[in-house]
């Protein structure tokens, strides 16, 4: 499946100087790949050295430099951020089961706050990753325009809370009129293999079918949802980075944006789509959810993307089943990462 059309923006990415924190990670490396597709290789990646599984994402990509996150803060303090036109801050601890509150606050909140302040002084466009986890159970809504509701949001885990803290800080400081915060929903796709237990259910399901022939889903513990009928807003990573680059390059875009498909699908639909992409008949089993998860489990998420569309974004979002098919057939089955097809065909960005 080709990259979604870049017709939404006429920005000259080939002439842009870009910093991507978390650039070896899932969405970060996909963003670097998408920049390469647009002719941009003047890219500095800031990320931890997390071993071969994560470094693998970078093998086919083109960038200028790779630095550790602590070095980035030193560069920021010395004024080096003036070297960048765009700063995409996607680096964070993304584990929803992390229980070290001090670590999450330092890594996800304090670091973002410091980097944003330095980006302002350097005059760089600042785009950062928030998360749909900030919405909690959704009872206070999932509206990216209603900033007055931000104090009422109650994230269900410490990860979501750490992301929420910066959204609140940006709102209180008046920064949301000049930066872009991205509330990513359930993003899945190539380059997530290093994430271990935090991989998408698409990736986990594919492995389950390969190993056992069965996909196991959590039972429901709420009567209004049958087993496997819990819903999520799933978004293909290729669409996620398309939206990200569009908002970064769109001068009128500022504030928080839901990065989502705008449609909710059940776990059962996901499982059946994986089986279909693998050419197999569905075999689904429902298993007990760990007791410690039951009170903080999201049963329904759906991102309203009206605000994104009102900026003029018009690239079609990859249909759910097509996205899963592309992921399974072109990346999971042949064990490929983004950009590998370009290397094999001798193409350059």
N, C-alpha and C positions, 0 to 999 in steps of 0.2 A: 504494500500500500504506500503510495507516495506521500510526501509531506503535504499537509493542507496548504491551500493556496496562500501565498504571502501578499495577495492583492489588497489586503486591508490597509496597508501602510506603504508609503513610498520612501520611507526612511532609508538612507544609505548606510547600512550596517557595515559595509566593507571598509568605510572610513572611520568607524567608531572604535574607541578604546574602552575596553570592557573589563570589569572585575566581577568574578563569580565566586562567592563564598559557597562552600559545599559543592564545588564544581566537579568533584569526583564521585559524588553521590548520585542518587536516582534522578530526581528532577534536574539537579545541577548539571550532570553530564549530558542529559537530554537537551538542556538549554544550550550548552556549548556546541553540541551536534547541530542544533537548529541554526545557531549563529554561523557555523562553518558552511551550512547550506546556503547562507546568504552572503558568503564571501568574506566573513569576518574571522580573522585569526589573531588579531591583536588583543589577546585575552590573557588575563592573569587569573589563575585559579588559586584560591586559598582553601585548604582542606587539611584534615589530619591524615597522617600516613596510616591507613587502616589495613594494610596487607594486600596480598595479590588479588583477592576477590573484588576489592573496590578499585584498585589501580587498573584492572582489566578494562574498566569502562573508558579509560583515557587512551588506550592503545591506538585506536584509529582516528583520534581527534587532533585538531591543530590548535595550539595555543602557545603563548610566548613564555610563560613562566608559571611555576608551581611553588607556592610558599605555604608554610604552616600558619595557622590562624594567629598565633601569638606574634609572629613577625608582622602580620598585617596591622595590628594595633600600633606597633612601633613605627611602621610606615605612615600610618594615619597621623600620629603625633608629630611626625617630622614634616607634614604637609605633602606627602607623596600622593595622596588621593587626588591631587590636582591633575595627575596624569590620566585620569579616567573621565569619560563622558557619562558612563552608566555604571552603577554599582547594583548588582543583583545579590541581595543577601539571602541566600537559601540555606546556609549552613546552620545546623541546630542539632540538638539531641531530639530525635523524632520518636523515641520509644514511648508508647502510651502506658507502659508498665513500669517505667522508671520511678523509683520512690525516693531518690535523693533530692529533696526540695531545694536545698542550697545550691547543688550543682545545676539544676535546671534553671534556677533564677539567675545564676551567674552566666551560664552558657547561652540561654535563650532570651533572657531579658536584658541584663546589664550589657552584654556584648553588643546586642542590637542597638541599644540606646547610645552607646559610645560611638559605634560606627555611623549611625544616622547623624549625630551631631558633627562628626568630622566630615561627612559627605556634604552637609550644608555649607560648612566653611570652605570646602573645596569647589563648590558649585557643581557637583555631580548629581545626576538624576538618581534618586534612591528608590529602589523597588525591593520589598522584603516579603518573605513568606510568613503569613499568619497561618491559620488552620481552621477548618470547619469544626474542629474539636472545641474551639472557643464557645460554640453555641450550646454546649452541653446536651441536654435531652431534647432541645428544640422548643421547650414550652414557652420561652420568651421570644420565639420567632427566629428565623434565619434570614433576616433582612439586612443587607449590607449598606443600606441607606439610613437606617434609623439609629444614628449615633447616640441619641438620648437613651436608647435601651441598653447600651453597652454595660453600664453599671449593674444591670439586672441579670446579665448572663452568668450562668453557673456551670463552668466546665466540669466534666465528670472525672477528670484525672489531672495529675500534676503537670503533665505535658501541655494539655490544653490551657491550664491555668497560667503557665509561664508565657505562652503566646498571648493570652488575653491581657496580661499585665502590660505588654508593650503596646497593644492596640489602645488600651486605656490611656497610657502615657502619651502616645501620639495625639490622641483626641484632646486631652487636657492641655497639651502644649501648643495646640493649633497647628500641628505638623501635617494633618491629614489634608490640608489644602495644597500641599506641594510634594507629597510623596505618594507612592502606591503600595498598599498592603493587600496581599493576595490570600484569600481564605480558600486554600485548596481543599476540595472534598476528597472522595476516595479515588486517588489517582493510581492507575496501574499501567504496566507496560514494560518494555525492555529496559535493561540496566538496573533492575532492582534485586538482582540475585544475591548481592552482598548483604542484604538487609536481614537475613536470617528469619527469625520468627515474625518480623515486621513486614515481610513480603506481602503482597496483595493476595487475596483469596484466589484470584485467577491463577497465579503462579503456584500457590500451594495445592490447588485442586488438580492442576496438570500433573504435578508430581505424585499426588495420591492415585490418580488414574493409572499412571505409568507403573506404580509399585503394587497397587492392590486392586485396581479395576473399579474402585468405589470412591465417591466423594462424600466426606463426612461433614455435616453442617450442624450447628448448635440448635438444640431444641428451643422452642419459644417458652417463655415463662409469663407471658401476658395473654389473656384469653382472646383479645382482639386480633392477635397474630397467630396464624397456624405455623407449625414447624416449617422453617425455611422460607416463610413469607415475610420475614423482616426485610426492610427495604433500605437501600443506600443509593446515593447519587454517585455513580461510577463515571470516571472520566479518563479517557485514554491519554497517556503522557504526551503524545504528539499534539493533541489538542490543547493540553495544559500549557505547553511551551509556546504554542502559537498565540494563545491569549496573553501570556506573559509578555512576549515581545511586542505585541500590538499595544498593550497598555503602556509599556515603557516608552515607546516611540510616539505615542499619541499625546500631543501637548495639552489637550484639554482634560486628560484623565488624571484624577487625584482622589485619594481616599481609599477606603476599603472596597474590595470587589470580591464577590463569590466567583471562584474558578471552578466551574461545575458544568454538567451537561444540561441541567435544568429538568431532568427526568429521573425518577426513582425506579429502580429495578430490584426484584427480590433475589435472595441468594439461590432460590430454586432456578430462576431464569439464568443466573450466572452459571450454575453447575451444568444445566442442560446445554448452554452455549459452548462450554468447554468440551463436553462429550461430543457435540456435533462437530466442532473443529477438529477433533481427534478421530472422527469417523467411528464412534462407538455409541452403543445404546446406553441411555442413562441408568446408573445405579447409585442411588442416593441413600445414605443412612443418617439418622439424626441422633446426636450424642449429647450427653449432659454438658451444660455450660459450667465451667468452674464456679463454685459458689461465690468466690470473692469478686467475680465479674458481674454477677447478676444485677446488683443494685446500680451499676454505672454503665450498663449496656445501652447503646443507642439502637432503638428499634426502627427509626425512620429518619432519613435525612434527604433533603431535596433542596438544592440551591436555586434561589431565584436569581436568574442572570439578566434580569431586565436592565439593571444599571449598566452592565457591560454592553448590552445591545444598544442602549441609548447613546453610547459613545461613538457608534457607527460600526462596531464590529459586526461583520457579516459572513465570515468564513463558516461554511457548514460544519457542524460537529459530527464526527464519525459515529454512525449508528452503533449501538451497543454490541450487537452480535458481530458486526463487521470488525469492530475494534478487537474483540476477543479472538476472532478468527485470524486476524493479521498477527496478533501477538503470539498465538499458539503455533501457527503454521510457519511464520517467517522468522521467529526469534526463539521461542522455547524449544520447539522440536529440533531445529538445527543447532541449538545452543549458540546463538549469535547475539551481538550487541549492536547498538546503533552506530552506524558508520562502517561496520565491517563489510557491508555490501559495496560501499564506495571503494574500499581498499582492494577488494577482490576484482572489481571491474576497472581498477586503475584510475578512478576519478579523483580529482582534487577539488577542494572547496574554492 
